[in-house]
């Protein structure tokens, strides 16, 4: 079965087609500037050069129409007709407490996701637009929703309940949800395969480190805690997000800076993190370059980020009463040689010993801990699209 994976943003769309009989990627692409001037689709059939087409795309439906045209194109396509596509897997950011696993999309599911818009106002609307567009263009093809929050629904109440009046949880759903779940699930399962140990027998800490970043504690294949919370703002210091702060700071800076409604939220989400500390960039590569040139604020930003990751690693080791392996993934986790070194430095008493030679690698699936390290340290490039395709395939193949 061939599966089309769709990941819709507000003005962009990423896609892949995979043959799930062999889990081989056939093609992938990106649509940018949907509903704007200069709309463009970049398509790549694996083994061939990319091609770009700039053409007006006023809506997600038009964008997906161009995706389907590219997929069946006689030269760049990978199927002769859309009938060869057995299912479509949609990435959806927020499912609240409604779904703890991927599901076949129905009208009832779409209503539930619409109710979650208030929890993810920037993400769920375009996700739903992508679903509606595919249903219109592919009315007989099964659709599956794969949710960023679903993997974290196994957390116990003591991990997800905030110490606020309990009525706010019951009335408004204010609790820790966690994000990056598809990535955490993929690298956890892959780590078990690499270590040749049943995931039911493992305690794992997965570190999804990029411009958005989170750490999860995974015990016996189930998430028991994660650093992101009610929104992706909580937890680690990130590219532009502040992560954990004293909540009183929000009202304090609003008063001191005479901020208007919404401006504090803008600062915490888009002007903070390593960008705010360094004053250089939200891109860790730029910050590392500035730090190497002696920029003290850039050096501080890197230390603050690493400190926070170590903080969560230590907390989750305590919470699980030990750990068997730590996994680094996502842009910085996969490519940040120096950052992995800084994070793992001085963790030897916890059984974590990084091999400095093995660590000199970027974007390659490998074990980077010393042979005598009690805790294995792995680098595993994430593959959320493959995880989405797997869930989609497993659900659809069981349909009568």
C-alpha angles and dihedrals in degrees: 000000000000116000128199114212117204126192111180125195127182094272103003140058131200121197144176137183116213132183101226096194086074100011089238120156110233102179142344138189152165132231115201137188097022108186091013138091114277098033109182139179121207112196130184126189105201109258094022134084119269119257129204130208121189110201136141113275110178096175143021088254091060090045093052089046088060090046091055091047090053092047092055097035111134093232106028101023130100102208133045094223139000089254086080090064104090098188145349122233116204125200109223119184104207131032097155111206092324099093130030094181141021115290143191107263115246134161088266091054091050091051089052091050090048088056088055093057091096088059093050107019094164098046114030097056094060090041089056091045089057092051093049092047093051091047090054094047097037104029095164098046119097115243125208128196117217113190131209090213099046098084091057094054089093091071113119118242093256088063099047106032117095121215092249128114102301091229089071089063093048096043103035106018093243104170141109111288104166127209140218085059095147091054094046091049094049097050092043092055091044091050090056090051093049092048090044091228128128107256087227087068097049138091108202137181112201119197114200099189120181138105083308111039140185141165125214134195110219120189121182090347094306127108110239098172141003135186101233115079142184085340133011088262096084126082127024126033104260140186096286103349121094099218118198114010137154102276090221088069090073096062091038095057092041089059097039095045095037091233123187124230110296097012095101090053089050091053095048093048105035110019103039134065118067088335091059094045098043100035084211110089145311089242111096091211091061091046093049090051092050091046091053089054090056102264102157096199090052089050090050092050091055092048092049091050093049091045091056094048090050089048092058094042090054092045093051093047087056093045094052094037091239141351134238100196143004119211127203118201145152126054101314095028091054099040107024102099094167094043093053088050093050093047095049096041114113093012092109093110087061091055095258114132119168118207104227093205096047088046092064093094137100129209096349127125105242148123110259102180126101118265090247094050110120088206117055117226116205136187110210121171107226121240109190092164092058090048090051091048092049093052090046093049094047092051098043098044089061093056116109 
